[in-house]
């Protein structure tokens, strides 16, 4: 169980997205830039906070600090660890660079240590895992396959064609596309 409070209210379109997502343990927020994907994802975590042990938020390395700022803007009481920082202690939110999951054995081992069945795994900019043959896609999907809750966020999930959705859907559940 993680404990935190919220500081900001949802807009109506975000409330609708949360209502639609709450009936499923896996989901996708395909929302335009600036419409509040991060705040909506925080709400989904908040609604399920008593059933999860931690949140593991994968995002592009260049967005790690921005994600932390957004988390702090919308909530209070989070214990956040950013992969690569030398913080010590117990954390309930972990922010990890997606690219690191292919290139950094240290980041991969870190993810192996923290991800468990009760983790809520979020992939921000999920098009970063659209290639089924990419190491980062394989590593993140394998590590997250037993997690009860999984969520992907993206403004443009399909950039080259419908095949871009295969790995993103497989991360959520192999049952979606078979």
Backbone as a chain_set.jsonl record, in Angstrom:
{"seq": "XXXXXXXXXXXXXXXXXXXXXXXXXXXXXXXXXXXXXXXXXXXXXXXXXXXXXXXXXXXXXXXXXXXXXXXXXXXXXXXXXXXXXXXXXXXXXXXXXXXXXXXXXXXXXXXXXXXXXXXXXXXXXXXXXXXXXXXXXXXXXXXXXXXXXXXXXXXXXXXXXXXXXXXXXXXXXXXXXX", "coords": {"N": [[0.845, -1.186, 0.0], [0.542, 2.191, -0.86], [0.886, 5.548, 0.266], [-0.465, 8.675, -0.177], [-1.502, 12.062, -0.914], [-3.713, 14.029, -2.963], [-3.252, 17.097, -4.766], [-4.395, 18.544, -6.786], [-7.322, 19.001, -8.832], [-9.231, 16.893, -11.059], [-9.963, 17.451, -14.541], [-13.025, 17.383, -16.472], [-12.761, 15.687, -18.771], [-10.636, 14.124, -17.973], [-11.715, 12.838, -15.751], [-13.609, 11.238, -17.046], [-11.898, 9.541, -18.485], [-10.598, 8.199, -16.385], [-12.801, 6.887, -15.21], [-13.456, 5.09, -17.272], [-11.157, 3.512, -17.317], [-11.035, 2.263, -14.833], [-12.338, -0.188, -14.659], [-10.645, -2.101, -15.581], [-7.514, -3.795, -15.195], [-5.376, -3.243, -16.762], [-4.393, -0.734, -19.107], [-4.677, 2.04, -21.469], [-3.778, 5.372, -22.051], [-4.378, 7.375, -24.477], [-3.894, 10.333, -25.181], [-3.944, 13.707, -26.288], [-1.043, 15.88, -26.305], [-0.609, 17.913, -23.477], [-3.109, 17.549, -22.387], [-3.271, 16.287, -20.006], [-2.295, 13.622, -19.338], [-0.471, 12.653, -17.445], [-1.526, 13.559, -14.973], [-3.954, 12.196, -15.016], [-3.053, 9.541, -14.967], [-1.866, 9.552, -12.422], [-4.143, 9.773, -10.871], [-5.385, 7.3, -11.407], [-3.562, 5.613, -10.148], [-3.871, 6.582, -7.548], [-6.528, 5.835, -6.993], [-6.175, 3.138, -6.753], [-4.361, 2.764, -4.761], [-4.331, 1.302, -2.349], [-4.017, -1.263, -3.091], [-1.586, -1.671, -4.245], [2.008, -1.943, -4.195], [4.0, -0.292, -5.042], [4.917, 2.197, -7.515], [6.2, 1.963, -10.711], [7.568, 3.936, -12.998], [8.216, 4.209, -16.232], [9.916, 6.235, -18.503], [11.06, 8.393, -21.2], [14.537, 9.142, -20.874], [15.127, 11.871, -20.95], [12.858, 12.976, -19.86], [12.674, 12.358, -17.175], [13.108, 14.127, -14.938], [11.06, 15.991, -15.42], [8.776, 14.4, -15.093], [8.993, 13.865, -12.347], [8.64, 16.485, -11.355], [5.994, 16.933, -12.192], [4.676, 14.939, -10.711], [5.11, 15.91, -8.117], [3.8, 18.354, -8.315], [1.112, 17.657, -8.542], [0.556, 16.019, -6.374], [1.012, 15.042, -2.901], [3.276, 13.883, -0.46], [4.611, 11.809, -1.657], [7.184, 9.405, -2.019], [9.792, 9.532, -3.911], [12.028, 7.929, -6.124], [14.556, 8.423, -8.412], [15.941, 6.688, -11.029], [19.397, 6.222, -11.12], [20.015, 8.312, -9.448], [21.561, 8.829, -6.259], [19.943, 8.2, -4.05], [18.827, 6.949, -0.905], [16.862, 4.646, 1.006], [13.359, 3.936, 1.655], [11.074, 3.807, -0.963], [8.13, 4.737, -2.813], [7.521, 5.409, -5.379], [9.094, 5.008, -8.427], [11.162, 6.27, -10.912], [12.231, 5.565, -14.055], [14.452, 5.613, -16.782], [13.454, 4.792, -20.04], [15.18, 4.131, -22.171], [17.385, 3.242, -20.793], [16.783, 0.67, -20.151], [17.721, -0.939, -22.098], [20.368, -0.42, -22.385], [21.757, -0.182, -19.976], [23.088, -2.211, -17.67], [23.005, -1.83, -14.914], [20.631, -0.346, -14.469], [18.77, -2.191, -15.404], [19.119, -4.325, -13.58], [18.362, -2.958, -11.284], [15.627, -2.501, -11.849], [14.756, -5.159, -11.934], [15.058, -5.825, -9.251], [13.11, -4.185, -7.975], [10.549, -4.436, -9.185], [7.558, -6.117, -8.694], [4.76, -8.393, -8.259], [2.783, -6.759, -7.157], [3.327, -4.262, -8.085], [2.655, -1.214, -9.833], [2.99, -0.629, -13.073], [3.947, 1.842, -15.27], [4.191, 3.099, -18.515], [5.396, 5.811, -19.977], [5.156, 7.689, -22.928], [4.771, 5.484, -24.721], [5.342, 4.633, -27.283], [7.995, 4.172, -27.398], [8.334, 1.528, -26.902], [7.504, 0.181, -29.144], [8.793, -1.491, -30.958], [9.065, -4.821, -31.252], [11.377, -6.317, -31.225], [13.306, -4.903, -29.956], [15.646, -4.523, -27.297], [14.941, -3.033, -24.983], [12.147, -3.087, -25.089], [11.639, -5.848, -24.859], [12.833, -6.384, -22.34], [11.387, -4.704, -20.518], [8.761, -5.61, -20.927], [8.97, -8.327, -20.181], [9.76, -8.108, -17.473], [7.512, -6.916, -16.407], [5.362, -8.568, -16.797], [4.009, -10.088, -14.837], [2.878, -8.242, -13.196], [0.142, -6.802, -11.549], [-1.115, -4.405, -12.312], [-0.926, -2.369, -15.183], [-0.063, 0.303, -17.342], [-0.155, 2.33, -20.247], [0.979, 5.366, -21.73], [0.469, 7.84, -24.18], [0.651, 10.294, -26.757], [0.699, 9.964, -29.468], [0.295, 7.033, -30.424], [0.534, 5.487, -32.699], [2.75, 5.762, -35.157], [3.955, 4.836, -37.466], [2.293, 2.903, -38.474], [-0.306, 0.416, -37.974], [1.017, -1.758, -36.902], [2.643, -0.726, -34.958], [1.239, -0.887, -32.62], [1.353, -3.487, -31.666], [3.487, -4.413, -29.834], [3.072, -2.617, -27.759], [0.512, -3.336, -26.953], [1.019, -5.989, -26.259], [2.657, -5.615, -24.029], [0.727, -4.676, -22.224], [-1.136, -6.839, -22.109], [-0.833, -10.12, -23.294], [-3.12, -11.293, -24.177], [-4.672, -9.442, -25.489], [-4.078, -9.088, -28.285], [-3.285, -11.593, -28.936]], "CA": [[0.0, 0.0, 0.0], [1.267, 3.46, -0.851], [0.058, 6.576, 0.882], [-0.217, 10.055, -0.606], [-2.716, 12.841, -1.143], [-3.734, 14.78, -4.221], [-3.32, 18.548, -4.601], [-5.122, 19.167, -7.892], [-8.562, 18.337, -9.25], [-9.294, 16.437, -12.446], [-10.908, 18.052, -15.471], [-14.073, 16.431, -16.839], [-12.27, 14.659, -19.703], [-9.789, 13.218, -17.2], [-12.625, 12.009, -14.959], [-14.161, 10.237, -17.958], [-10.841, 8.564, -18.774], [-10.419, 7.386, -15.175], [-13.981, 6.021, -15.082], [-13.341, 4.016, -18.263], [-10.013, 2.652, -17.012], [-11.133, 1.601, -13.531], [-12.877, -1.545, -14.753], [-9.603, -2.987, -16.093], [-6.218, -3.658, -14.518], [-4.425, -2.729, -17.744], [-5.061, 0.275, -19.914], [-3.907, 2.987, -22.254], [-4.258, 6.746, -22.147], [-3.916, 7.99, -25.711], [-4.431, 11.689, -25.071], [-3.08, 14.724, -26.884], [-0.12, 16.586, -25.43], [-1.201, 19.021, -22.742], [-4.459, 17.249, -21.884], [-3.188, 15.774, -18.642], [-2.092, 12.181, -19.192], [0.221, 12.382, -16.188], [-2.475, 13.74, -13.856], [-4.921, 11.106, -15.11], [-2.36, 8.341, -14.487], [-1.733, 9.688, -10.968], [-5.469, 9.474, -10.314], [-5.574, 5.854, -11.468], [-2.756, 5.058, -9.052], [-4.505, 6.984, -6.29], [-7.723, 5.005, -6.798], [-5.755, 1.759, -6.465], [-3.205, 2.851, -3.866], [-4.373, 0.31, -1.268], [-3.769, -2.588, -3.667], [-0.28, -1.724, -4.897], [3.161, -1.748, -3.31], [4.852, 0.774, -5.573], [4.712, 2.562, -8.915], [7.42, 2.041, -11.506], [7.189, 4.809, -14.11], [9.227, 4.275, -17.276], [9.742, 7.374, -19.405], [12.338, 8.743, -21.816], [15.508, 9.701, -19.925], [15.022, 13.332, -20.954], [11.646, 13.401, -19.146], [12.652, 11.896, -15.777], [12.923, 15.275, -14.028], [9.734, 16.556, -15.685], [7.808, 13.514, -14.436], [9.08, 14.139, -10.898], [8.011, 17.787, -11.121], [4.547, 16.743, -12.337], [4.216, 14.168, -9.549], [5.118, 16.814, -6.962], [2.801, 19.401, -8.562], [-0.251, 17.135, -8.399], [0.359, 15.179, -5.191], [1.828, 15.343, -1.723], [3.591, 12.718, 0.352], [5.252, 10.75, -2.423], [8.609, 9.136, -1.829], [10.176, 9.264, -5.301], [13.426, 7.655, -6.445], [14.868, 8.496, -9.831], [17.035, 5.796, -11.372], [20.646, 6.928, -11.358], [20.307, 9.163, -8.294], [22.099, 8.062, -5.133], [19.051, 8.283, -2.902], [18.688, 5.724, -0.121], [15.657, 4.598, 1.807], [12.191, 3.248, 1.095], [10.368, 4.657, -1.911], [6.931, 4.12, -3.373], [7.489, 5.764, -6.806], [10.399, 4.885, -9.062], [11.154, 6.808, -12.27], [13.345, 4.911, -14.751], [14.549, 5.934, -18.206], [13.162, 3.652, -20.918], [16.38, 3.772, -22.933], [18.291, 2.542, -19.883], [16.401, -0.738, -20.068], [18.435, -1.675, -23.142], [21.778, -0.068, -22.408], [22.39, -0.104, -18.67], [22.873, -3.375, -16.802], [22.671, -1.349, -13.566], [19.2, -0.002, -14.467], [18.01, -3.432, -15.567], [19.161, -5.012, -12.283], [17.539, -2.16, -10.375], [14.228, -2.8, -12.159], [14.51, -6.537, -11.504], [14.928, -5.81, -7.775], [11.95, -3.47, -7.42], [9.249, -4.788, -9.77], [6.934, -7.346, -8.215], [3.364, -8.579, -8.664], [1.957, -5.666, -6.655], [3.774, -2.993, -8.661], [1.873, -0.597, -10.903], [3.999, -0.224, -14.045], [3.454, 2.831, -16.231], [5.142, 3.469, -19.565], [5.105, 7.104, -20.575], [5.676, 7.674, -24.307], [4.81, 4.044, -24.974], [5.868, 4.318, -28.615], [9.373, 3.736, -27.194], [8.358, 0.065, -26.861], [6.737, -0.32, -30.298], [9.574, -2.489, -31.68], [9.062, -6.076, -30.488], [12.712, -6.909, -31.2], [14.204, -4.033, -29.189], [15.98, -5.02, -25.959], [14.173, -2.343, -23.947], [10.782, -3.615, -25.151], [11.667, -7.203, -24.309], [13.135, -6.34, -20.898], [10.276, -4.107, -19.768], [7.604, -6.505, -21.033], [9.25, -9.519, -19.369], [9.761, -7.741, -16.049], [6.192, -6.433, -15.988], [4.304, -9.499, -17.195], [3.234, -10.593, -13.702], [2.326, -7.129, -12.427], [-1.315, -6.737, -11.58], [-1.565, -3.181, -12.985], [-0.031, -1.831, -16.201], [-0.679, 1.419, -18.053], [0.703, 3.024, -21.207], [0.576, 6.743, -22.029], [1.057, 8.359, -25.402], [-0.155, 11.201, -27.562], [0.668, 9.418, -30.831], [0.724, 5.641, -30.275], [0.793, 4.888, -34.008], [3.446, 6.726, -36.001], [4.301, 4.217, -38.756], [1.249, 1.981, -38.915], [-0.976, -0.327, -36.911], [1.979, -2.673, -36.289], [3.212, -0.057, -33.777], [0.438, -1.224, -31.435], [1.535, -4.866, -31.228], [4.295, -4.532, -28.613], [2.422, -1.86, -26.697], [-0.588, -4.182, -26.483], [1.607, -7.163, -25.604], [3.062, -5.181, -22.691], [-0.465, -4.628, -21.388], [-1.591, -8.224, -21.939], [-0.75, -10.872, -24.537], [-4.483, -11.697, -24.548], [-5.312, -8.404, -26.301], [-3.945, -9.392, -29.71], [-2.927, -12.997, -29.128]], "C": [[0.886, 1.243, 0.0], [0.311, 4.541, -0.361], [0.482, 7.948, 0.38], [-1.552, 10.754, -0.769], [-2.581, 13.604, -2.458], [-3.891, 16.268, -3.946], [-4.154, 19.23, -5.674], [-6.349, 18.334, -8.247], [-8.453, 17.893, -10.713], [-10.245, 17.308, -13.257], [-11.919, 16.978, -15.868], [-13.573, 15.331, -17.776], [-11.349, 13.667, -18.991], [-10.641, 12.294, -16.323], [-13.233, 10.9, -15.812], [-13.142, 9.145, -18.26], [-10.618, 7.637, -17.581], [-11.58, 6.416, -15.025], [-13.902, 4.846, -16.055], [-12.242, 3.021, -17.903], [-10.196, 1.815, -15.743], [-11.667, 0.175, -13.6], [-11.835, -2.562, -15.235], [-8.295, -2.753, -15.351], [-5.116, -3.191, -15.455], [-5.147, -1.704, -18.602], [-4.098, 1.192, -20.631], [-4.581, 4.35, -22.204], [-3.616, 7.353, -23.392], [-4.567, 9.366, -25.783], [-3.433, 12.662, -25.679], [-2.179, 15.365, -25.834], [-0.843, 17.755, -24.765], [-2.589, 18.76, -22.195], [-4.452, 16.551, -20.534], [-3.095, 14.268, -18.482], [-1.462, 11.859, -17.844], [-0.734, 12.502, -15.01], [-3.508, 12.623, -13.842], [-4.301, 9.81, -14.592], [-2.197, 8.385, -12.96], [-3.055, 9.346, -10.292], [-5.743, 7.974, -10.32], [-4.776, 5.152, -10.371], [-3.425, 5.355, -7.717], [-5.722, 6.104, -5.974], [-7.368, 3.581, -6.385], [-4.641, 1.68, -5.425], [-3.189, 1.806, -2.763], [-4.057, -1.095, -1.77], [-2.405, -2.71, -4.328], [0.834, -1.423, -3.902], [4.024, -0.574, -3.736], [4.447, 1.073, -7.004], [6.087, 2.61, -9.572], [7.028, 2.741, -12.805], [8.357, 4.871, -15.082], [8.902, 5.452, -18.191], [11.065, 7.629, -20.112], [13.254, 9.427, -20.79], [15.363, 11.214, -19.826], [13.81, 13.844, -20.179], [11.634, 13.023, -17.663], [12.398, 13.038, -14.796], [11.537, 15.894, -14.192], [8.657, 15.713, -15.011], [7.818, 13.758, -12.932], [8.412, 15.465, -10.554], [6.493, 17.683, -11.211], [3.972, 15.968, -11.148], [4.11, 15.065, -8.322], [4.088, 17.928, -7.105], [1.39, 18.913, -8.223], [-0.491, 16.333, -7.117], [1.322, 15.568, -4.082], [2.069, 14.04, -0.969], [4.224, 11.57, -0.403], [6.718, 10.628, -2.043], [9.114, 8.638, -3.175], [11.674, 8.991, -5.403], [13.579, 7.685, -7.959], [16.077, 7.606, -10.082], [18.28, 6.617, -11.704], [21.003, 7.897, -10.24], [20.756, 8.285, -7.131], [21.241, 8.162, -3.885], [18.996, 6.927, -2.218], [17.396, 5.798, 0.668], [14.554, 3.828, 1.114], [11.413, 4.231, 0.233], [9.106, 3.953, -2.37], [6.726, 4.492, -4.835], [8.923, 5.709, -7.328], [10.268, 5.383, -10.504], [12.428, 6.308, -12.959], [13.304, 5.298, -16.225], [14.341, 4.702, -19.067], [14.424, 3.19, -21.648], [17.367, 2.97, -22.087], [18.001, 1.051, -19.817], [16.989, -1.575, -21.199], [19.94, -1.522, -22.983], [22.49, -0.171, -21.067], [22.103, -1.331, -17.808], [22.475, -2.964, -15.376], [21.175, -1.013, -13.466], [18.333, -1.25, -14.586], [17.981, -4.2, -14.245], [18.316, -4.278, -11.242], [16.062, -2.471, -10.584], [13.862, -4.215, -11.722], [14.273, -6.583, -9.995], [13.611, -5.215, -7.299], [10.599, -3.918, -7.966], [8.772, -6.126, -9.222], [5.47, -7.362, -8.633], [2.483, -7.397, -8.269], [2.404, -4.291, -7.143], [2.77, -2.521, -9.707], [2.909, -0.055, -11.884], [3.351, 0.673, -15.094], [4.556, 3.098, -17.251], [4.651, 4.75, -20.214], [5.823, 7.155, -21.924], [5.872, 6.218, -24.737], [5.281, 3.681, -26.377], [7.347, 3.914, -28.534], [9.466, 2.21, -27.083], [7.586, -0.535, -28.041], [7.481, -1.406, -31.081], [9.709, -3.749, -30.822], [10.454, -6.687, -30.35], [13.714, -6.076, -30.409], [14.419, -4.591, -27.787], [15.127, -4.357, -24.883], [12.735, -2.854, -23.914], [10.727, -4.989, -24.495], [11.892, -7.195, -22.8], [11.956, -5.813, -20.09], [9.062, -5.037, -19.779], [7.793, -7.734, -20.147], [9.169, -9.2, -17.879], [8.368, -7.398, -15.53], [5.074, -7.45, -16.183], [3.457, -10.011, -16.038], [2.613, -9.491, -12.852], [0.818, -7.061, -12.617], [-1.808, -5.54, -12.4], [-0.493, -2.669, -13.939], [-0.784, -0.771, -16.999], [0.331, 1.987, -19.044], [0.097, 4.394, -21.495], [1.24, 7.167, -23.33], [0.09, 9.308, -26.093], [-0.295, 10.715, -28.988], [1.159, 7.972, -30.794], [1.064, 4.954, -31.606], [1.457, 5.94, -34.89], [3.739, 6.15, -37.38], [3.224, 3.288, -39.301], [0.718, 1.192, -37.728], [-0.034, -1.311, -36.216], [2.648, -2.057, -35.058], [2.48, -0.453, -32.497], [0.725, -2.611, -30.877], [2.292, -4.96, -29.9], [3.692, -3.756, -27.449], [1.278, -2.678, -26.094], [-0.06, -5.409, -25.755], [2.093, -6.81, -24.201], [1.855, -5.19, -21.754], [-0.973, -6.027, -21.08], [-1.465, -8.943, -23.279], [-2.131, -11.336, -25.026], [-5.146, -10.68, -25.471], [-5.264, -8.744, -27.786], [-3.578, -10.85, -29.987], [-1.473, -13.179, -29.456]], "O": [[1.851, 1.335, 0.759], [-0.902, 4.459, -0.55], [1.646, 8.332, 0.497], [-2.605, 10.116, -0.764], [-1.483, 13.792, -2.983], [-4.582, 16.659, -3.005], [-4.577, 20.372, -5.496], [-6.401, 17.13, -7.995], [-7.68, 18.452, -11.492], [-11.218, 17.84, -12.722], [-11.692, 15.793, -15.624], [-13.923, 14.165, -17.596], [-11.291, 12.496, -19.368], [-10.328, 11.113, -16.169], [-13.359, 9.762, -15.362], [-13.483, 7.963, -18.287], [-10.467, 6.427, -17.751], [-11.364, 5.238, -14.739], [-14.247, 3.721, -15.692], [-12.379, 1.824, -18.156], [-9.569, 0.765, -15.603], [-11.458, -0.597, -12.664], [-12.121, -3.758, -15.288], [-8.007, -1.633, -14.928], [-4.043, -2.789, -15.004], [-6.359, -1.788, -18.801], [-2.883, 1.137, -20.436], [-5.803, 4.458, -22.304], [-2.464, 7.786, -23.366], [-5.639, 9.54, -26.364], [-2.221, 12.461, -25.591], [-2.5, 15.393, -24.646], [-1.592, 18.488, -25.41], [-3.194, 19.65, -21.599], [-5.511, 16.257, -19.979], [-3.733, 13.693, -17.601], [-1.867, 10.908, -17.175], [-0.749, 11.634, -14.137], [-3.896, 12.152, -12.773], [-4.949, 9.063, -13.859], [-2.371, 7.369, -12.288], [-3.068, 8.697, -9.246], [-6.274, 7.435, -9.348], [-5.263, 4.211, -9.745], [-3.53, 4.479, -6.858], [-5.917, 5.685, -4.833], [-8.166, 2.898, -5.743], [-4.045, 0.62, -5.239], [-2.112, 1.452, -2.282], [-3.853, -2.012, -0.974], [-2.095, -3.748, -4.913], [0.625, -0.739, -2.901], [4.69, 0.059, -2.917], [3.723, 0.299, -7.63], [7.018, 3.223, -9.049], [6.26, 2.209, -13.606], [9.372, 5.507, -14.799], [7.755, 5.638, -18.6], [12.099, 7.129, -19.668], [12.791, 10.195, -19.947], [15.465, 11.777, -18.736], [13.741, 15.034, -19.871], [10.673, 13.34, -16.962], [11.551, 12.913, -13.911], [10.91, 16.28, -13.205], [7.724, 16.257, -14.421], [6.758, 13.847, -12.312], [7.692, 15.554, -9.56], [5.781, 18.275, -10.4], [2.903, 16.308, -10.64], [3.135, 14.989, -7.574], [3.556, 18.4, -6.1], [0.577, 19.665, -7.685], [-1.637, 16.004, -6.808], [2.29, 16.302, -4.284], [1.175, 13.201, -0.856], [4.365, 10.473, 0.138], [7.397, 11.621, -1.782], [8.9, 7.484, -3.544], [12.487, 9.724, -4.842], [12.818, 7.048, -8.687], [17.111, 7.75, -9.429], [18.22, 7.579, -12.469], [22.168, 8.269, -10.094], [20.363, 7.122, -7.041], [21.768, 8.203, -2.774], [19.106, 5.886, -2.866], [16.897, 6.884, 0.962], [14.784, 3.152, 0.111], [11.13, 5.353, 0.653], [9.016, 2.727, -2.326], [5.834, 3.94, -5.48], [9.837, 6.29, -6.743], [9.367, 4.962, -11.229], [13.543, 6.583, -12.516], [12.238, 5.307, -16.84], [14.985, 3.676, -18.848], [14.697, 1.992, -21.729], [18.096, 2.124, -22.605], [18.876, 0.259, -19.467], [16.777, -2.787, -21.251], [20.703, -2.394, -23.398], [23.719, -0.241, -21.032], [21.002, -1.475, -17.276], [21.706, -3.661, -14.715], [20.529, -1.364, -12.478], [17.288, -1.352, -13.944], [16.923, -4.678, -13.835], [17.641, -4.902, -10.423], [15.326, -2.681, -9.621], [12.772, -4.439, -11.196], [13.39, -7.298, -9.522], [13.046, -5.691, -6.314], [9.592, -3.791, -7.27], [9.482, -7.13, -9.279], [5.001, -6.435, -9.293], [1.532, -7.073, -8.98], [1.911, -3.27, -6.663], [2.122, -3.326, -10.375], [3.632, 0.886, -11.555], [2.351, 0.316, -15.716], [5.715, 3.299, -16.886], [3.632, 4.771, -20.904], [6.966, 6.712, -22.041], [6.977, 5.788, -25.068], [5.59, 2.517, -26.632], [7.892, 3.372, -29.496], [10.562, 1.655, -27.162], [7.07, -1.648, -27.938], [6.845, -2.172, -31.804], [10.385, -3.74, -29.793], [10.685, -7.494, -29.449], [14.853, -6.502, -30.213], [13.478, -5.076, -27.16], [14.642, -5.03, -23.973], [12.165, -3.035, -22.838], [9.855, -5.251, -23.666], [11.219, -7.918, -22.066], [11.571, -6.414, -19.087], [8.413, -5.227, -18.75], [6.869, -8.134, -19.438], [8.568, -9.955, -17.114], [8.083, -7.572, -14.345], [3.942, -7.203, -15.765], [2.288, -10.34, -16.24], [1.9, -9.778, -11.89], [0.304, -7.245, -13.72], [-2.81, -5.648, -13.107], [0.678, -2.545, -13.578], [-1.971, -0.917, -17.295], [1.516, 2.114, -18.736], [-1.122, 4.564, -21.504], [2.418, 6.893, -23.558], [-1.128, 9.142, -26.021], [-1.288, 11.011, -29.652], [2.322, 7.712, -31.101], [1.793, 3.963, -31.631], [0.81, 6.895, -35.321], [3.77, 6.89, -38.363], [3.254, 2.93, -40.478], [1.238, 1.294, -36.617], [-0.261, -1.664, -35.058], [3.163, -2.782, -34.207], [3.045, -0.363, -31.408], [0.378, -2.892, -29.73], [1.778, -5.534, -28.94], [3.787, -4.177, -26.296], [1.099, -2.707, -24.876], [-0.627, -5.824, -24.744], [1.956, -7.615, -23.279], [1.951, -5.658, -20.62], [-1.214, -6.363, -19.921], [-1.938, -8.436, -24.296], [-2.273, -11.731, -26.183], [-6.097, -11.026, -26.172], [-6.286, -8.695, -28.471], [-3.563, -11.284, -31.138], [-1.019, -14.307, -29.647]]}, "num_chains": 1, "name": "protein.A"}
